[in-house]
Amino acid sequence: QTTDQSDIGVMKTTMPVIDAQQLYEAGKIKKDIPAPSAEVAKKPEVKQNETKLSKWEFGLLTGPDFNNVKFKHNYKTGLNLGLTAGYRISDRWQVNTGLIYTKKWYKVDGEDFTAPKHTWLSYQDIQMVTGSCNMFEIPLNVRYDFSYNAMNRFFASTGISSYIMDKQDYVCDYTTNLGQSYIFPWKEDSNYNYAMSNLNFSIGYERSIGKNFSIQAEPYFKLPLKGLGYGSIKMNSYGMFVTFKYKPSVRIKK
């Protein structure tokens, strides 16, 4: 039996249209065969976090301390121990502060030891004073790095320090008006404040020992602006700070 051309036309118009994408999604086409008409949606890019060094840094400081008055009578070696904090303003400039506990030893001529007025010691002829004091130092310094690269920094620093006196210990050799010589030991636990009492000067070298750590050597000199302690002693201080420093990392988004 022959099929008329008009019957073929009817068949074409009445047969359902097969949607390959629907069959793919319904699982009737193997999933390892890509859908012929499907467009794969692009996944949004995930922003990755990266880190950089903070502008802040923190340190543990120690080192020897030497003191004299008018560059005479170098005495026992003192000690510095403290915590530091710094903020880097730019590649070359930095502001530093901290809290340093310092033990100072000194030997002073009587003419450089000024006892408070109208105390019994102020009426004696003081020959020599040896002693020590324990103080908290609060420095505020500005640092300039005059040479630096990824591993090394050479710098100079200046600023001012304030002190909080914690303990004083003296031995006074003095002569009375009758010409008799005596030794008078005296000590005191105290909390006297001496704001802006020293000018600070230092130079130094800092070496990186990893991404976040460095070590620093810093010879210093401190010039007195006012007297400290019971005898208003104007001490020069010098020594070297050795500081182990940590620079935290902070995360930033691209």
HELIX and SHEET records of a PDB file:
HELIX    1   1 GLN A    5  THR A   14  1                                  10    
HELIX    2   2 ALA A   20  GLU A   25  1                                   6    
HELIX    3   3 GLY A  110  ASP A  112  5                                   3    
HELIX    4   4 TRP A  120  TYR A  123  5                                   4    
SHEET    1   A 2 ASN A  49  LEU A  53  0                                        
SHEET    2   A 2 SER A 249  LYS A 253 -1                                        
SHEET    1   B 9 SER A 181  ASP A 189  0                                        
SHEET    2   B 9 ASN A 152  THR A 175 -1                                        
SHEET    3   B 9 ASP A 125  TYR A 148 -1                                        
SHEET    4   B 9 TRP A  93  ASP A 109 -1                                        
SHEET    5   B 9 GLY A  78  ARG A  88 -1                                        
SHEET    6   B 9 TRP A  56  ASN A  68 -1                                        
SHEET    7   B 9 ASN A 236  TYR A 246 -1                                        
SHEET    8   B 9 PHE A 213  PRO A 224 -1                                        
SHEET    9   B 9 ASN A 193  SER A 208 -1                                        
END                                                                             
